[in-house]
Amino acid sequence: MKRKVFIFDTTLRDGEQSPGCSMNIEEKLKMARQLERLNVDVIEAGFPIASEGDFQAVKAISKEIRSSTVAALCRACSQDIDRAWEALQEARRPRIHTFIATSEIHMKYKLHMDHNQVLKAIQESVNRARRYTEDVEFSAEDASRSDLNFLFDVVRTAIRAGATTVNLPDTVGYATPGEYGRMFAEIRKHVPEANNIRLSSHTHNDLGLAVANSLAAVENGADQVECTINGIGERAGNAALEEVVMALVTRNQLYNVELGIQTEQLYPSSQLLSSIIGIPVPPNKAIVGKNAFAHEAGIHQDGVLKNALTYEIMTPQSVGIERNRLVLGKHSGRHALMVRCENLGYRLNKAELEKVYREVMALADEIKEITDEDLINILKKRNFQSEPMGVAS
């Protein structure tokens, strides 16, 4: 039987904290509706005590979202927790998400607290949150740089106080996959209580390892992955939701997990976020970038035309993209050119195709990509006639 992995989207909270990615209430609502269509398990809607705008956004999303759990972040203190519940109380599936740092460097320099004080704060905050809702998540901020034996105590304390999900973040993107996965394995081994709750990963991309670390966590017992659309987030960003999801789907024989995500909504979600925050998706972005299903090299084009599986490990349709693209450029081959000509209504014999191919290659040395208009101009210049009845679909 496959184990369920829950997808926790924090685009509207951690993602929005990325410089230049702030959203107003209407924009957050629009994105939340799309995340619900994507069927994420949890939408972290904001940090209610941070601002009146964040409070109102969480409140509005709580009223409207019906199928996904709506979470609100709060520090491990009473006023934060009370404010979070005030924003969440109309949600059909509310979650209070409280956190405190557990690494030596954070406790010493940021919190000015010792181990016992932190454990007391965890107990009191989780207890307080449980008065409002049964769905409480606790996060050990900077868990990946925390002393492992202390982390055992942290997890035990949170669970005994009533946490139903415990998150172990790689807050500053410092961990490697081996280290991060091992932390989850050790928690599962040494904290038996953890087998009765969900363990969650939350990774940052400072070393470009956020997705790899998330997958390592899943391999070692994580039940939930926290991520964002397009990987937006603090500094270098969070684990990209679309990459985590499609890695688990495409390599499911390896991971053997079940997801509830509607993968066909990945590309629409990416495009909507990009339009809202005004930051374009990089062309080479995995899964949702313009070039993710584009082929220019002749060998690749020939293979894809014969069988797409030769160079595509997933279908573009599976992520919501209509079709792949065969780009005509200086690396393209004759097979792709022939297909493009046929799609435009021109059927050429071998000699004619060779002449057009040479002219296309000469133009491709001057410009980056041959458009349909460029190709039609070349064909018309040689007096080739289109055949409307024979246009390939």
VENCORJO-V530671 format. One record per helix or strand of 2 or more residues. SS is the DSSP state (H for helix, E for strand). FROM is the first residue (numbers start at 1). TO is the last residue. If there is no record, write none. Layout:
{{SS & FROM & TO} {SS & FROM & TO}}
This chain:
{{E & 3 & 4} {E & 6 & 9} {H & 15 & 17} {H & 25 & 38} {E & 42 & 46} {H & 52 & 64} {E & 69 & 75} {H & 78 & 88} {E & 94 & 101} {H & 104 & 111} {H & 115 & 132} {E & 136 & 141} {H & 143 & 145} {H & 148 & 161} {E & 165 & 170} {H & 177 & 190} {H & 192 & 196} {E & 198 & 204} {H & 210 & 219} {E & 224 & 228} {H & 229 & 231} {H & 241 & 250} {H & 252 & 255} {E & 257 & 258} {H & 263 & 277} {E & 294 & 295} {H & 298 & 306} {H & 308 & 310} {H & 316 & 319} {E & 325 & 326} {H & 334 & 343} {H & 350 & 364} {H & 372 & 381} {H & 388 & 390}}
